[in-house]
Amino acid sequence: MFGLRQVDGEVFGPGNDVYLALDEFDNDEEEEEACEVCGSSSSKRGNTILECSTCLRGFHLRCLEPRLKAVPDGDWLCADCNAGRVPPPPNKLVTRWQKLLYGKEQLALVHVLGCVRGKAPNGTEEDQLLVRYYILPQETHTGRLSSHGARELFLGCKTFVEPAHAAVGRAYVHHPQHFEEREEEGNDVFLCAYEYDEDWKRFKLRKQRGADGGEYEDACPTTPMLAGLSRGRDDYSSEADDSEDGSEGGEDDYRPDYGARGKAAAGKRRRGHGQLPAALAAAAGRFAGLGAAELGQQQQQLEQRDAFARLHASMSLACVPASLPCRQEERGRLQGFVRRALHEDGGILYICGVPGTGKTALVKEVLAGVREEARAAGTQFASINCLQLPSPQHVFSRLWEKLSGQHMGPARARDALMQLFGVGAGAGSSRRRYSTIIVLDEIDMLMTKDQAVLYQLFDWPSQPGSRLAIIGISNTHDLDQRVLPRIASRLDQAKLAFAPYAVAQLVAIVQDRLESSGVAGAVEQAAVEIACRKVAAETGDVRRALEMLRRAVEIARQQHLADLAVAERAANSIASLVDLTPPSLGVLQHCLVRLAGVRLLLSDGVHVKAHVALNVDKDDLALAVKDDARLARLQSLL
């Protein structure tokens, strides 16, 4: 299913980057880069083409004014870039990297996740690629900024299926730290430091995998279902995909987007807009670090899990339910705040409660539920866990990095955010074009001596035209009492308190998990109630109740395996008496029931630890079996 493909004599496969042909691409033989002055691509001795470090246009050394005798050391800028003028695009687009950066819908650059054999939209069999598109800076909501590199790209978060024959050549994308070290790879080299979520208009630092920084750990939630790509497009239902973190999903629900790109697609071909069902995203963590060839084996192992494994997984903290039970009132208030933030001027919502009461989980659920509405409204979203910040001031750096894809120090980032949300944010218009929702988890960590960080953050939503909504999540109920009055006044009317779970609520949550995992009734009701009553009497933390039951499942599984070992030894012992192959546990239990039914055996049950005794005299038994040659050994033992 997974394999390597070849294009232009180069082999590529999962983990590589390739050019993909679009509508207007003419796959003629690639020429060398041409000079912007004379138009010639000839590079005779002493007349090398010199490339501008900013606009990437090429110039012969002898065509420059004044002429250069040798290639200068370090970066070199053309006359337009050196004067600060916006340079025009190259006169002739002859190379693939030029057509990618300057051509209009001619070439795209994609990161390959998998190679499969499947059906095309027209029903024919073809090789297909599972890919993620690289995005040019000018295609993001920020546009191209002066801080963006000439060859800088962003990796999109959506996943598409494209025909393999649309690939026209290899390219190489590296982390900025290693970009300069890859000169031997030619001009088809680019840099990428961030992923870009087009729906939420946010950036995420792209993680590296490997000491040399040449490879990355893809954050795309696609790998569990690559096997489903072998099915044709017509095999999938016409129902819409579940939204991210949706209520249901599985291999049968997977319908990858057949991006309308490549030479084989009919009509106009443009980048598609579909993505994987979000229910698959929750399973992506189980496949982190696996190579493409290992995914199929891992998926088979997951499908073969026994009842104990499914029960154990349902109690795991990583198993996020589709809908959080017992928080209907809090869900209603949170949904109302988020919808007002999408279409109005935002505000502040302070969520407090002890750990394990579902604060963060409910926020994620509500945001996932309004994803399509937020996409239509053009809303921007960012989430920060303040516990991971080096200092409270670094919240400005992290926030600006997520919103703009630029890394700045705390002071510069605060000034940039001030221009975006602070005084004058709505200058020139009544308000900003789109709203922004920011979630700050563990907001207690932003407390400072003068509380300037909290005041600055909570002051921006009140500025006219800012269209900023901040959701602060705290594990204490008294944050509004510990801050200065100027901050407390903003939190008084925006407080949403999560009370600790009661016994009935904990029981409902556990039963909901069991039912959604298909193991309802596997745990006795009394055991569930005992664990929930113990937790409710102390903290009301649902995570502790789940951990207790998960540990109980582990102990029960160990006992079950021990019982199976006892039964196996008993079967081997009995079989040795009659020289037969050891029967299975089911066969032993069946024989026990039949012999006990005719009163030949006495037993206190049919389980593997049942006590069994003969109910007839040994001499009578020996007389009954003496004529059966198969039981000769049993007769000798009697």
Salt bridges, closest charged atoms under 4 A:
ASP8 OD2 - ARG96 NH2 2.59
ASP17 OD1 - HIS111 ND1 2.92
ASP23 OD1 - ARG269 NE 3.45
ASP23 OD2 - ARG270 NH1 1.57
GLU24 OE2 - LYS268 NZ 3.42
GLU30 OE1 - ARG96 NH1 3.38
GLU51 OE1 - ARG151 NH2 3.62
ASP80 OD2 - ARG57 NH2 2.95
ASP80 OD1 - ARG85 NH2 2.88
GLU125 OE1 - ARG117 NE 4.00
GLU126 OE1 - HIS165 NE2 3.79
ASP127 OD2 - ARG5 NE 3.59
ASP127 OD1 - ARG117 NH1 3.01
GLU139 OE1 - ARG271 NH1 3.82
GLU181 OE1 - HIS178 ND1 3.66
GLU185 OE1 - HIS174 NE2 2.70
GLU195 OE1 - ARG132 NH2 3.68
ASP197 OD2 - ARG202 NE 3.48
ASP197 OD2 - ARG371 NH2 3.49
ASP199 OD1 - LYS158 NZ 3.38
ASP199 OD2 - ARG371 NH2 3.39
ASP199 OD2 - ARG375 NH2 2.81
GLU215 OE1 - ARG209 NH2 3.61
ASP218 OD2 - HIS111 NE2 3.04
ASP218 OD1 - ARG206 NH2 3.83
ASP241 OD1 - ARG255 NH2 2.96
GLU244 OE1 - ARG371 NH1 2.74
ASP306 OD2 - ARG557 NH2 3.77
GLU330 OE2 - ARG327 NH1 3.24
ASP345 OD1 - ARG431 NH1 3.55
GLU365 OE2 - ARG331 NE 2.99
GLU372 OE1 - ARG375 NH1 3.46
GLU373 OE1 - ARG339 NE 3.20
GLU373 OE2 - HIS343 NE2 2.85
ASP415 OD1 - ARG414 NE 3.73
ASP444 OD2 - ARG482 NH2 3.58
ASP459 OD1 - ARG490 NH2 3.33
ASP478 OD1 - ARG482 NE 3.43
ASP480 OD2 - LYS495 NZ 3.43
GLU538 OE2 - LYS534 NZ 3.95
GLU538 OE1 - ARG544 NH1 2.15
ASP541 OD1 - ARG543 NE 3.25
GLU547 OE1 - ARG550 NH2 2.81
GLU554 OE2 - HIS312 NE2 2.83
GLU554 OE2 - ARG550 NH1 3.89
GLU554 OE1 - ARG551 NH1 2.90
ASP563 OD1 - LYS609 NZ 3.29
ASP579 OD1 - ARG633 NH1 3.41
ASP604 OD2 - HIS611 ND1 3.13
ASP628 OD2 - ARG630 NH2 3.28
